[in-house]
Amino acid sequence: MAEETVKKKELSERQLEKLASKKKPPKYKTSIGDKAISVITYIVYTFFAFVCVYPFYYIFINTISNNDLSKRGKIILLPEGIHFENYKSVIDLPNLFHAFEISVLRTVVGTILTVIVAAFLGYMFTRETMWKRKFWYRFVVATMYFNAGIIPWFLTMSNLGLRNNFWAYIFPMVVSPFYIVLCKTFVESVPKELQEAAELDGAGVLRIFWSIIRPVIKPILATIAIFAAVNQWNAFQDTLLLVTDDKLYTLQFTLWNYINSASSLKSVISSTGSSASAAATLAHAATTTSVRMTVTIIVVTPIILVYPFFQRYFTKGIMIGAVKG
């Protein structure tokens, strides 16, 4: 009898398991109002996505379309008369490659130094043992709200010997209060037990920062890196005000010079190895949208290619530390 009851229990358990596995989860019934909200949400976000993407698409199709049609605004949705002479002629402009090297160098060096300084100062402002910690932190943050203006800035840079100097691209952007605040907020979310354990083992400030804090705050460092890289790559005013040596011209400034000098661009393109017809076409389009849009694509493309690699860090880097507890 006992064996029969055990077998019956086992059978009943198996049957229940089979029924549970076959039983489908209840479907959530959406109301008409929920469906309407979902449809409106998709429409709105699709519209905003279109508004963000279309300008880049519009610029690109105009760079590879017939220059005359592009000048008259006939290229709207699809390219016509596809060619790549615009890119060939712009890339063949003199000093363009050297200007590209200067832009890449200032972006790489400036980004690395900005990230290191922001991370270290953000960490130091969280240490209670730092001398006059609150005063220096408020002093740095105050610079976010007060600006002396262009003329005092220009005089200061000139007195520091940073005119026609590559370091004029680097030093003014090394200390960024906004990035320091982000790092400080992020470091405050890191458990203090990590630092205390390292201090008990005899680690110093630099050792704790490099071996303990730096690996933990990588998301915010990646976020700051892409912000700083975009700022360095797009920087234009410092070259305009401080640099007269064409060996230090950045890519943006060089292309701006060509865009705003149609006669110079015409003569430069004519003197390149391009065919006479291609040179005449681009020379005619030098004061229209074709060359301007080609320059825009050349300047924007590197940042567009780099951005996806850092995008996954943005939400985590910005939001961690925003909520306590």
Order of alpha helices (4+ residues) and beta strands (2+ residues): alpha-alpha-alpha-alpha-alpha-alpha-alpha-alpha-alpha-alpha-alpha-alpha-alpha-alpha-alpha-alpha-alpha
